[in-house]
């Protein structure tokens, strides 16, 4: 409590500009661009130090969110403490960071080539609870896309014993280059995510794995890889971390990987082409070995999810959830200007500001039949960990959770004719969003970057994979001023120059009229869900339908 009070005192000058005003009469309720801008300005200021979990930035962020929710009239919706709901949910996390230098090299033909951490490779601090990782002269093997998908008759491993080896693996799916095949064409499946490749490496007993970075199939540049992987890493606390983590996980620059292959008499482009076929077999880099050595400090910290609620007037045990992550990357590697604070304004102070505005609108309106929960989760940037913990330890039963509407990166470029939801998961919420947009004279657009696999990269996925109908909403790119040309250019510029970089900062020149319009739509949609008796679900063929169907009795009075 002393820390929270201290954080509040430190943040008070900033919070003053975002002080809560008297409730607006319901008839005149609407989202406020000034409130949104103020929230983002405060949360992404240097004083909040990039909102890293287990830092003073977390203490300030949690204090700010709680104060705003309380002032808006929400009730605490967190875990029960001393017989009453609190504002937070404790999220125990393992924290892992390097202690000293990271030595990396490969050797071939009697010559050793050192690789530079951050420039050539981006090794992650090991999450296996080891104090030190030493790999000395391990064989290297190229494993294509590293996919084992029996339902697609696809196996990149072909029975090779990979224990003790270090693998090079391509990012994304086998379909990415051609746009057609067994993995949905350009739209990334979970097999294309680096998280899957790490998990499969652990199942295969590898000593280490390096994902080969290429900007197009990864959907981001090397700066994002470096900034996300060379700082402190977090994970949920696991009984057996080796079941999902190998001793060394990381990324390698495409040209460095190509050089490694060439030194073994292999051609990167030819191997990449072979890997797009189910006939691919792993290829050993004959005579070439990999070595690394680094020490790791590890321990357990407790971060916080922040939870507010409007209790339902008729069926309070049925819940509609809005989610947004409050965290960002904290303080990390300096950019070219020496800036080390990763402010995270667009990602995701805009989503958090939207969550707070939605809370204010619901709190000032008549109570709906069902409860509405506003969940600000931690450690999204570390692997969706806050939402993963909530989904594994739900404060409100998942079986009677109506839906999760997630917000991650909201409009700062003005109004748009459209909105979209990443991926094509088969959730009926996507149909509902399209209907809401059509009713307001707008349109639902397909995912403009299906190859980026964004469905698996936002917090709704933690609930979706447990069957909860869940969707992450994004501002459209068909802008009222400038159309898709302007919208695409703005998005591409953000990804190239600000995504997971210190330049993701608040700007007084942002046009938040689109965010205001989008929040209005999400509010009306949420009210409709909360006052209805319907249960959104999954279309036939969705990988999540059977999980949801298994809990149908809880929703049917059984």
DRENMAR-502292 format. One line per 2 residues: number of its first residue (from 1); their letters; for each residue x, y, z of C-alpha. Coordinates in steps of 0.25 Angstrom, whole numbers, plus 5000, padded with zeros to 4 digits. Last residue first. Layout:
residues N
NUM> a> X,Y,Z  ...
END
This chain:
residues 558
558> xx> 4886,4891,4933  4881,4905,4933
556> xx> 4885,4906,4918  4897,4914,4920
554> xx> 4904,4904,4929  4899,4893,4921
552> xx> 4907,4898,4909  4920,4896,4915
550> xx> 4925,4885,4905  4920,4894,4894
548> xx> 4931,4904,4896  4942,4894,4895
546> xx> 4936,4888,4883  4935,4901,4876
544> xx> 4949,4906,4878  4956,4899,4866
542> xx> 4945,4906,4857  4939,4897,4847
540> xx> 4925,4900,4850  4923,4914,4854
538> xx> 4927,4919,4868  4918,4925,4879
536> xx> 4910,4937,4883  4900,4934,4895
534> xx> 4887,4942,4894  4879,4947,4906
532> xx> 4880,4961,4903  4883,4974,4912
530> xx> 4898,4971,4913  4900,4968,4898
528> xx> 4892,4980,4894  4900,4989,4904
526> xx> 4913,4983,4898  4909,4987,4884
524> xx> 4905,5001,4888  4918,5003,4895
522> xx> 4926,4997,4884  4920,5006,4874
520> xx> 4922,5018,4882  4936,5014,4885
518> xx> 4938,5013,4870  4933,5028,4867
516> xx> 4942,5033,4878  4954,5026,4873
514> xx> 4951,5032,4859  4950,5046,4865
512> xx> 4964,5044,4871  4971,5052,4861
510> xx> 4986,5052,4866  4993,5065,4866
508> xx> 4996,5066,4881  5004,5054,4879
506> xx> 5006,5042,4889  5019,5034,4887
504> xx> 5023,5021,4880  5036,5027,4877
502> xx> 5043,5018,4887  5041,5006,4878
500> xx> 5032,4994,4879  5024,4999,4867
498> xx> 5029,5013,4864  5036,5014,4851
496> xx> 5033,5003,4842  5020,4998,4848
494> xx> 5015,5013,4849  5018,5016,4835
492> xx> 5011,5004,4830  4999,5008,4838
490> xx> 4999,5022,4833  5001,5018,4818
488> xx> 4990,5008,4819  4981,5018,4824
486> xx> 4985,5029,4814  4983,5019,4802
484> xx> 4971,5013,4808  4963,5026,4808
482> xx> 4969,5040,4809  4960,5047,4819
480> xx> 4949,5037,4823  4960,5027,4825
478> xx> 4958,5013,4819  4969,5007,4829
476> xx> 4959,5002,4840  4961,5003,4854
474> xx> 4963,4989,4861  4955,4980,4869
472> xx> 4960,4968,4876  4950,4957,4877
470> xx> 4946,4946,4887  4935,4936,4889
468> xx> 4940,4928,4901  4945,4914,4896
466> xx> 4958,4913,4904  4966,4916,4892
464> xx> 4957,4929,4891  4960,4933,4905
462> xx> 4975,4934,4904  4973,4939,4889
460> xx> 4966,4951,4894  4979,4956,4899
458> xx> 4985,4960,4886  4996,4953,4877
456> xx> 4989,4940,4872  4978,4947,4864
454> xx> 4989,4956,4859  4995,4945,4850
452> xx> 5003,4955,4842  5000,4948,4829
450> xx> 4985,4953,4830  4990,4967,4829
448> xx> 4978,4975,4824  4969,4967,4832
446> xx> 4956,4967,4824  4947,4980,4825
444> xx> 4934,4982,4833  4926,4994,4827
442> xx> 4920,5007,4832  4906,5012,4831
440> xx> 4903,5011,4846  4894,4998,4844
438> xx> 4905,4993,4835  4915,4994,4846
436> xx> 4907,4987,4856  4904,4976,4846
434> xx> 4919,4974,4843  4922,4974,4858
432> xx> 4911,4963,4860  4917,4955,4849
430> xx> 4931,4956,4855  4924,4952,4869
428> xx> 4920,4939,4862  4934,4934,4864
426> xx> 4940,4926,4852  4954,4930,4854
424> xx> 4956,4939,4842  4968,4947,4846
422> xx> 4969,4961,4852  4956,4969,4854
420> xx> 4953,4980,4845  4947,4994,4845
418> xx> 4941,5002,4833  4938,5016,4828
416> xx> 4949,5022,4836  4949,5034,4845
414> xx> 4963,5041,4849  4977,5036,4849
412> xx> 4979,5032,4864  4970,5020,4864
410> xx> 4972,5009,4874  4983,5000,4877
408> xx> 4979,4987,4885  4964,4987,4889
406> xx> 4958,4973,4893  4944,4970,4893
404> xx> 4941,4957,4901  4928,4950,4901
402> xx> 4917,4944,4908  4925,4939,4920
400> xx> 4916,4928,4926  4925,4917,4923
398> xx> 4937,4925,4926  4933,4927,4941
396> xx> 4936,4941,4946  4949,4943,4954
394> xx> 4956,4934,4944  4969,4926,4948
392> xx> 4974,4920,4935  4967,4931,4927
390> xx> 4972,4942,4936  4986,4936,4936
388> xx> 4986,4936,4921  4981,4950,4920
386> xx> 4992,4955,4929  5002,4946,4921
384> xx> 4999,4950,4907  5014,4947,4903
382> xx> 5023,4957,4910  5016,4969,4903
380> xx> 5003,4965,4909  5009,4966,4922
378> xx> 4998,4972,4930  4983,4972,4928
376> xx> 4973,4983,4929  4959,4976,4930
374> xx> 4946,4984,4930  4935,4975,4933
372> xx> 4920,4977,4929  4910,4969,4937
370> xx> 4897,4965,4931  4883,4972,4931
368> xx> 4889,4985,4929  4890,4996,4939
366> xx> 4885,5009,4934  4896,5018,4929
364> xx> 4907,5026,4936  4915,5014,4939
362> xx> 4914,5009,4925  4920,5021,4919
360> xx> 4931,5023,4929  4935,5008,4927
358> xx> 4935,5010,4912  4944,5022,4914
356> xx> 4954,5014,4923  4954,5003,4913
354> xx> 4957,5013,4901  4968,5019,4909
352> xx> 4974,5005,4911  4973,5003,4896
350> xx> 4980,5016,4893  4991,5014,4904
348> xx> 4994,5001,4896  5002,5001,4887
346> xx> 4998,5015,4882  5005,5021,4893
344> xx> 5015,5010,4897  5025,5019,4904
342> xx> 5038,5011,4901  5047,5019,4909
340> xx> 5062,5017,4905  5064,5030,4896
338> xx> 5078,5031,4892  5075,5037,4879
336> xx> 5079,5025,4870  5070,5017,4880
334> xx> 5074,5012,4894  5072,4998,4898
332> xx> 5061,4997,4909  5052,5004,4919
330> xx> 5038,4999,4920  5033,4989,4909
328> xx> 5018,4992,4910  5007,4989,4920
326> xx> 4992,4993,4921  4986,4982,4913
324> xx> 4972,4984,4908  4960,4976,4911
322> xx> 4944,4977,4911  4937,4966,4917
320> xx> 4922,4963,4916  4918,4955,4928
318> xx> 4906,4945,4933  4906,4944,4948
316> xx> 4900,4957,4949  4887,4953,4943
314> xx> 4876,4963,4946  4883,4976,4950
312> xx> 4897,4972,4945  4909,4978,4953
310> xx> 4917,4989,4946  4931,4984,4948
308> xx> 4945,4989,4949  4958,4980,4949
306> xx> 4972,4983,4949  4982,4971,4946
304> xx> 4994,4972,4955  5009,4967,4955
302> xx> 5015,4958,4965  5029,4955,4964
300> xx> 5036,4941,4964  5051,4940,4962
298> xx> 5062,4938,4951  5076,4944,4949
296> xx> 5082,4938,4936  5096,4935,4932
294> xx> 5101,4933,4918  5108,4924,4909
292> xx> 5106,4920,4894  5112,4911,4884
290> xx> 5107,4905,4871  5114,4895,4862
288> xx> 5117,4893,4847  5123,4880,4841
286> xx> 5110,4877,4833  5099,4886,4835
284> xx> 5088,4876,4837  5076,4877,4828
282> xx> 5062,4873,4833  5053,4867,4822
280> xx> 5043,4874,4813  5033,4865,4806
278> xx> 5022,4873,4811  5026,4885,4802
276> xx> 5029,4899,4806  5042,4895,4813
274> xx> 5048,4892,4799  5047,4906,4795
272> xx> 5054,4911,4808  5065,4901,4805
270> xx> 5067,4907,4791  5067,4921,4797
268> xx> 5077,4918,4808  5087,4911,4800
266> xx> 5096,4900,4806  5110,4897,4806
264> xx> 5112,4897,4821  5118,4911,4821
262> xx> 5106,4915,4812  5096,4911,4823
260> xx> 5103,4920,4833  5104,4931,4823
258> xx> 5089,4930,4820  5086,4930,4835
256> xx> 5094,4943,4837  5087,4949,4825
254> xx> 5073,4946,4831  5076,4951,4844
252> xx> 5075,4942,4856  5064,4940,4866
250> xx> 5064,4934,4880  5062,4923,4890
248> xx> 5073,4915,4897  5070,4905,4909
246> xx> 5057,4900,4902  5044,4905,4907
244> xx> 5030,4898,4907  5032,4885,4915
242> xx> 5045,4891,4921  5036,4900,4929
240> xx> 5031,4889,4938  5023,4894,4950
238> xx> 5021,4907,4943  5020,4921,4948
236> xx> 5014,4930,4936  5025,4935,4928
234> xx> 5034,4948,4928  5046,4953,4920
232> xx> 5055,4964,4923  5061,4971,4911
230> xx> 5068,4965,4899  5055,4959,4893
228> xx> 5045,4970,4890  5055,4981,4886
226> xx> 5063,4973,4877  5051,4967,4870
224> xx> 5044,4980,4868  5057,4986,4863
222> xx> 5058,4975,4853  5046,4979,4846
220> xx> 5032,4975,4847  5022,4966,4839
218> xx> 5030,4953,4842  5027,4949,4827
216> xx> 5031,4962,4822  5043,4966,4832
214> xx> 5051,4953,4830  5056,4948,4843
212> xx> 5061,4933,4844  5056,4927,4857
210> xx> 5067,4922,4865  5065,4909,4874
208> xx> 5073,4903,4885  5076,4890,4892
206> xx> 5065,4883,4885  5057,4872,4892
204> xx> 5046,4871,4882  5035,4875,4891
202> xx> 5043,4887,4895  5045,4891,4880
200> xx> 5030,4890,4878  5028,4900,4889
198> xx> 5038,4910,4882  5032,4908,4869
196> xx> 5018,4910,4874  5022,4923,4881
194> xx> 5029,4928,4868  5015,4928,4861
192> xx> 5014,4921,4848  5007,4908,4853
190> xx> 4997,4917,4859  4991,4919,4845
188> xx> 4995,4931,4837  4986,4936,4826
186> xx> 4994,4937,4813  4989,4923,4809
184> xx> 4981,4916,4819  4992,4906,4823
182> xx> 4991,4894,4813  4994,4902,4801
180> xx> 4993,4916,4795  4999,4930,4797
178> xx> 5012,4926,4790  5022,4931,4800
176> xx> 5013,4930,4813  5008,4916,4810
174> xx> 5019,4909,4818  5015,4917,4830
172> xx> 5022,4929,4838  5037,4929,4842
170> xx> 5047,4919,4837  5055,4911,4847
168> xx> 5069,4909,4850  5071,4898,4860
166> xx> 5081,4895,4871  5084,4881,4875
164> xx> 5084,4873,4888  5072,4865,4885
162> xx> 5068,4866,4870  5066,4851,4867
160> xx> 5060,4852,4853  5047,4845,4852
158> xx> 5042,4853,4839  5043,4866,4846
156> xx> 5036,4875,4836  5023,4867,4838
154> xx> 5010,4871,4830  4998,4862,4827
152> xx> 4989,4874,4830  4982,4868,4842
150> xx> 4996,4863,4846  5002,4877,4847
148> xx> 5016,4876,4852  5023,4889,4847
146> xx> 5037,4894,4849  5036,4904,4837
144> xx> 5049,4897,4831  5056,4889,4841
142> xx> 5071,4894,4838  5080,4886,4848
140> xx> 5092,4891,4855  5101,4881,4864
138> xx> 5104,4887,4878  5119,4891,4880
136> xx> 5117,4896,4894  5103,4901,4899
134> xx> 5104,4907,4913  5092,4913,4920
132> xx> 5094,4918,4934  5085,4920,4946
130> xx> 5074,4911,4940  5059,4914,4943
128> xx> 5055,4909,4929  5052,4923,4924
126> xx> 5065,4926,4918  5068,4941,4915
124> xx> 5065,4943,4901  5075,4943,4890
122> xx> 5074,4953,4879  5084,4950,4868
120> xx> 5093,4958,4858  5091,4972,4864
118> xx> 5085,4970,4878  5095,4960,4883
116> xx> 5107,4960,4873  5111,4947,4867
114> xx> 5125,4942,4868  5130,4933,4856
112> xx> 5140,4922,4859  5149,4915,4849
110> xx> 5153,4901,4849  5145,4897,4837
108> xx> 5132,4902,4844  5129,4909,4857
106> xx> 5117,4917,4862  5117,4928,4872
104> xx> 5109,4934,4884  5114,4940,4897
102> xx> 5103,4948,4905  5110,4957,4915
100> xx> 5106,4959,4929  5094,4955,4937
98> xx> 5083,4953,4927  5068,4955,4931
96> xx> 5057,4945,4935  5044,4948,4943
94> xx> 5034,4937,4946  5021,4943,4948
92> xx> 5010,4943,4959  4998,4951,4954
90> xx> 4990,4957,4966  4976,4961,4962
88> xx> 4973,4976,4965  4962,4986,4969
86> xx> 4957,4978,4982  4945,4970,4983
84> xx> 4941,4968,4998  4943,4957,5009
82> xx> 4956,4961,5013  4962,4961,4999
80> xx> 4953,4955,4988  4960,4956,4974
78> xx> 4957,4968,4965  4943,4974,4961
76> xx> 4944,4987,4969  4931,4996,4965
74> xx> 4931,5006,4954  4927,5020,4957
72> xx> 4936,5028,4948  4945,5032,4960
70> xx> 4947,5018,4964  4951,5014,4950
68> xx> 4960,5026,4949  4967,5024,4962
66> xx> 4969,5009,4959  4975,5012,4946
64> xx> 4985,5022,4951  4989,5014,4963
62> xx> 4992,5002,4954  5000,5010,4944
60> xx> 5008,5017,4955  5012,5004,4961
58> xx> 5014,4998,4948  5024,5009,4944
56> xx> 5031,5007,4957  5035,4993,4951
54> xx> 5029,4979,4953  5023,4980,4939
52> xx> 5028,4991,4930  5019,5003,4928
50> xx> 5029,5010,4918  5035,5019,4929
48> xx> 5022,5024,4935  5029,5038,4936
46> xx> 5033,5038,4922  5018,5040,4918
44> xx> 5011,5028,4911  5000,5027,4922
42> xx> 4998,5042,4924  4997,5046,4909
40> xx> 4989,5034,4906  4979,5037,4917
38> xx> 4978,5052,4913  4976,5049,4899
36> xx> 4965,5039,4902  4958,5050,4911
34> xx> 4960,5060,4901  4954,5051,4890
32> xx> 4942,5049,4899  4932,5037,4897
30> xx> 4918,5040,4897  4907,5042,4907
28> xx> 4897,5053,4905  4884,5046,4908
26> xx> 4891,5039,4920  4894,5052,4927
24> xx> 4909,5054,4928  4916,5050,4941
22> xx> 4923,5062,4948  4938,5063,4943
20> xx> 4949,5053,4946  4963,5059,4946
18> xx> 4972,5057,4934  4980,5069,4935
16> xx> 4982,5066,4950  4987,5052,4947
14> xx> 5001,5057,4942  5003,5065,4955
12> xx> 4998,5053,4963  5008,5043,4957
10> xx> 5018,5043,4968  5008,5044,4979
8> xx> 5000,5032,4973  5013,5024,4972
6> xx> 5016,5027,4987  5002,5023,4991
4> xx> 5003,5010,4983  5017,5007,4989
2> xx> 5011,5010,5003  5000,5000,5000
END
